[in-house]
Each structure stands twice: as C-alpha cells, then as structure tokens.
C-alpha cells in the first residue's frame, strides 16, 4: 500500500470527489504550489483527489512545460503510485519497460539483468514532458486551478500560520493567495528555497569535477537497453527516450563549451566510444535537436521545510543524471507530502508534516550515495589512480553476483 493510501486509511476516510466544493475564494485556505513539474503536479492531483483545495503557479506556458525535454526513466514504485491514482493510464499503454542495461568496457559488452536480480522490477521509459502533459491534463480536467505565465512570485510569512503567495498574472495583474501551506516545487533556481531565512537550513553541495555533453537527436534507438560505455577518452551513454528520439551523453573536459562540439564531432566521438570490437553493432544517427553542457553536481537541503513551506524535487535536492533518480525522488516527495497534508487537513494530526523531511531525506541520501558510486565507476578521472579504481569497481560488478545485486537493488529503486 502506498504512503498516500496508508495516511488516508489511518484516518478512516475514503478518497472522495469533494474538491468541486472548493475554490480560491473559499473560507478554507488553499495549499499554494509553486512550480508545475512532476513534483508540483503530482502533489496537486493527489490533494485534489482528496478534496483539499490547491492552486498551482507556473512561470512557463502550458506548451513550454509539456514539450520541454527532460529525463525519461521512471521506477516501478513510482509508476505503481501514479497508477493507483489514475495518473498513469497513457504511461502504461505507451511506455517501454526495461529490465537490463549494458556496460561496455574496452569494446566488449556486458549485460546486467537487474530485473532478474531484484524481484522482476523494471524501469519504464517515458519522457518527463509526457508525464507533465498527463498530470496537467488530469488536473485541469478535474477542475484544478493552475496559473501559467506568472512572474514576480513572492513567498510571505512562511513562519506563521497564515503564509501567502503574491505574483503577477500573465495579463499583468497583481494577485495574492492566502495559504494553509506552501509547497516549493520550483526547482534549484526557484524563489521558494531562497525565501527561507539564512541559517534556518543546512545546504550540502558537491561538485564531481565531471561534465557531460547532453545530446538529444531525432534518431531511433540503436539499442534495446541503456548503454554505459567506459572508454579511454571518457564516458559515453546511450539512453532511450522513444521510438524516434534518443538521448546521448559524452564526458567532456570541465568548462568545455557546446561551441566546441559541432554535430560531426559529436557523432564521431559517440561512434568511437560506443564501438564494439566483437560485434557489427552500429550507431543510428539523426538530426541533433539539442546540445547542452551538464555540470555534474549534487545538492541537498536539510531539513526540506521551514515553517509552513515544504520543498520538493529539485528545490530540495539535485542529483546527477547517473542512475536516473531525479524525477523519481521528486515523485516520492510529492507522495509523502500529500499524505501528510491529507492527514493534517482531515484530523489535525501533524505527525506526517513533522516527519516529512526525515522520511524523504532517507531516500534522497541513499540515492545520492548510489549516484556517487556510479559516477566514480563509469568515468575517467584526471588522476590515473582513481580511473583504475573505477575500472576495478566495474570489473567487480560484472564478475560478482553480490555486487550486481547491490547495483540492481539501488538502480531499479527500493
């Protein structure tokens, strides 16, 4: 049973469709949600399902957030949670399921069947923008209130029992929302985390000293599995997104620029680093539609709340793309916070709110540790000694059932 369902069941309530009774003008103050990414939209849908009023503020347009390419790997547990609330119908119809990945070392392929190693659980390959599209559509169809194109969002009185949000609407009008609670799901650069007083939270940051060139191309996948390739010139990755679009990663020098990577050089480097010496495997190429440099960094806020402001997703934690944990952590945050808010609104029990950060951070730090474990294993370090240690870790993963089991448990998600 999900965290959400457990909280509702503890209070003896059934999830009902009472939400049609509520509006921003109601005497019952709404939960203000800043940011319409996977975390904010999942929270909004779960609250609305439970009859708790909420308003979502989003600086982008609907078209922008529904078409912006982002991550595309969702864990089994997260899909189960979305499905239990009727939020995964299209995902379950259209997503590919993957239970194995491939490591390429010195031109040789080594498959790890992580599904077989961990109870048959799989990943679902479904682009984040499609998740957002589904969540927006469901929320609006149910009568949910979402304001697109807002600017100048400000958070007020978060330490009081009457926090509020102010903003300028897409049509230039100054607006205000008196809230019961505020959920900050507006990302690392958003306003909500910056609204917390200095010294009220601890922020942990780590630069991994590694950068990736991230490439999105209109090219059918050249593989049925995610590929992690360790090459003398650096890491290369081939990630699946859809039947017509693929994501690729190349390890590049720190402080490198996209300008140094014309399309011809990108494809040449991918061909070289992903090549197999014992197979006629070939890389399928296509039109490159996006190139950007990713700074591999990690960041965690502790605790993930202050007063009546609760942070979710990238507003509370940044993790490297290695291991595909970012969106999955955001969805978990939303599930935990929704359960806590439902418990409080229906019974006055604030235990879930008091333990929200502790529960989420357990999973966050475990994911950070696994991400760091993988970063060290698959990248070339400027220090030859560290590079050889990484190779030794990968060799152990390939040869040892115990090491492969650790990888599987953490990769597919506990």
Rosetta blueprint (number, residue, H / E / L):
1 X L
2 X L
3 X H
4 X H
5 X H
6 X H
7 X H
8 X H
9 X H
10 X H
11 X L
12 X L
13 X L
14 X L
15 X L
16 X L
17 X L
18 X H
19 X H
20 X H
21 X H
22 X L
23 X L
24 X L
25 X L
26 X L
27 X L
28 X L
29 X L
30 X E
31 X E
32 X E
33 X E
34 X E
35 X L
36 X L
37 X L
38 X H
39 X H
40 X H
41 X H
42 X H
43 X H
44 X H
45 X H
46 X H
47 X H
48 X H
49 X H
50 X L
51 X L
52 X L
53 X L
54 X E
55 X E
56 X E
57 X E
58 X E
59 X L
60 X L
61 X L
62 X H
63 X H
64 X H
65 X H
66 X H
67 X H
68 X L
69 X L
70 X L
71 X L
72 X L
73 X E
74 X E
75 X E
76 X H
77 X H
78 X H
79 X H
80 X H
81 X H
82 X H
83 X H
84 X H
85 X L
86 X L
87 X L
88 X L
89 X H
90 X H
91 X H
92 X H
93 X H
94 X H
95 X L
96 X E
97 X E
98 X E
99 X L
100 X L
101 X E
102 X E
103 X E
104 X E
105 X E
106 X L
107 X L
108 X E
109 X E
110 X E
111 X E
112 X E
113 X L
114 X H
115 X H
116 X H
117 X H
118 X L
119 X L
120 X L
121 X L
122 X L
123 X E
124 X E
125 X E
126 X L
127 X L
128 X H
129 X H
130 X H
131 X H
132 X H
133 X H
134 X H
135 X H
136 X H
137 X H
138 X H
139 X H
140 X H
141 X H
142 X L
143 X L
144 X L
145 X E
146 X E
147 X E
148 X E
149 X L
150 X L
151 X E
152 X E
153 X E
154 X E
155 X E
156 X E
157 X L
158 X L
159 X L
160 X L
161 X L
162 X L
163 X L
164 X E
165 X E
166 X E
167 X E
168 X E
169 X L
170 X L
171 X L
172 X L
173 X L
174 X E
175 X E
176 X E
177 X E
178 X E
179 X E
180 X E
181 X E
182 X E
183 X E
184 X E
185 X L
186 X L
187 X L
188 X L
189 X L
190 X L
191 X H
192 X H
193 X H
194 X H
195 X L
196 X L
197 X L
198 X L
199 X L
200 X L
201 X L
202 X E
203 X E
204 X E
205 X E
206 X E
207 X E
208 X E
209 X E
210 X E
211 X E
212 X E
213 X E
214 X E
215 X E
216 X E
217 X E
218 X E
219 X L
220 X L
221 X L
222 X L
223 X L
224 X L
225 X L
226 X E
227 X E
228 X E
229 X E
230 X E
231 X L
232 X L
233 X L
234 X L
235 X L
236 X E
237 X E
238 X E
239 X E
240 X E
241 X L
242 X L
243 X L
244 X L
245 X L
246 X E
247 X E
248 X E
249 X E
250 X E
251 X E
252 X E
253 X L
254 X L
255 X L
256 X L
257 X L
258 X H
259 X H
260 X H
261 X L
262 X L
263 X H
264 X H
265 X H
266 X H
267 X H
268 X H
269 X H
270 X H
271 X H
272 X H
273 X H
274 X H
275 X L
276 X L
277 X L
278 X L
279 X L
280 X L
281 X L
282 X L
283 X L
284 X L
285 X L
286 X L
287 X E
288 X E
289 X E
290 X E
291 X E
292 X E
293 X E
294 X E
295 X E
296 X E
297 X E
298 X E
299 X E
300 X E
301 X E
302 X E
303 X L
304 X L
305 X E
306 X E
307 X L
308 X L
309 X E
310 X E
311 X E
312 X L
313 X H
314 X H
315 X H
316 X L
317 X E
318 X E
319 X L
320 X L
321 X L
322 X L
323 X L
324 X L
325 X L
326 X H
327 X H
328 X H
329 X H
330 X H
331 X H
332 X H
333 X H
334 X H
335 X H
336 X H
337 X H
338 X H
339 X H
340 X H
341 X H
342 X H
343 X H
344 X H
345 X H
346 X H
347 X H
348 X L
349 X L
350 X L
351 X H
352 X H
353 X H
354 X H
355 X H
356 X H
357 X H
358 X H
359 X H
360 X H
361 X H
362 X H
363 X H
364 X H
365 X H
366 X H
367 X H
368 X H
369 X H
370 X H
371 X H
372 X H
373 X H
374 X H
375 X H
376 X H
377 X H
378 X H
379 X L
380 X L
381 X L
382 X L
383 X L
384 X H
385 X H
386 X H
387 X H
388 X H
389 X H
390 X H
391 X H
392 X H
393 X H
394 X H
395 X H
396 X H
397 X H
398 X H
399 X H
400 X L
401 X H
402 X H
403 X H
404 X H
405 X H
406 X H
407 X H
408 X H
409 X H
410 X H
411 X H
412 X H
413 X L
414 X L
